[in-house]
Amino acid sequence: LSRRQRQMCIRDRPLNEYFSGIVSKNKILTVIEEILNERTLLEEYMLDLEAAVLESKYMFVDPATGHVKLLLLPVKHNNLSMDMFFRSMIFSIQYDPAEDVSYVTKILNYFNGAEIFTMTGFAALIRELKGQNTSVQPQRIPPASTPVNPPQTGVQTVSYTHLTLPTT
């Protein structure tokens, strides 16, 4: 490792340490957004999402930027689901009493209102709460047994869980 990389590694803190004490809204929302971004990168690089360890003591945050690094283990381990990880994180934080904490209520309402947690829907909510987007509603995804009507564009679609690909 270069000197700069070593300094960066020394500066990084485990998430549970980073969230010790009173935590600001910006700090919380930035970390949530960073975790969601890291999970998206895993998908883009076609890495196993289950390899990411969803435990706060194994996630590392750069205190200067809020950038999160996830630990990937290519072995079977007991992970919480993404929504359960975020729920437990939300309940374990000591919020800044000087700030309006209604954003926490909105996050919890998202979890309670969404039939199925989606990273896209949750990321949109976090952007809205950070002031980067407009209104967001929980995404309601029909159960697998409910038929979904394809758009009437003359293109036949094939649906795979969360992905719709046009066929030719």
Secondary structure, DSSP 8 states (H G I E B T S, - for coil): --HHHHHHHHH-EEHHHHTSSEE-HHHHHHHHHHHHHHHHHHHHTT--GGGB---GGG-EE-TTT--EE--B-SS------HHHHHHHHHHH-EE-TTS--HHHHHHHHHHHH-SS--HHHHHHHHHHHTTSS----------TTS-----SSS--EEEETTEEEE--
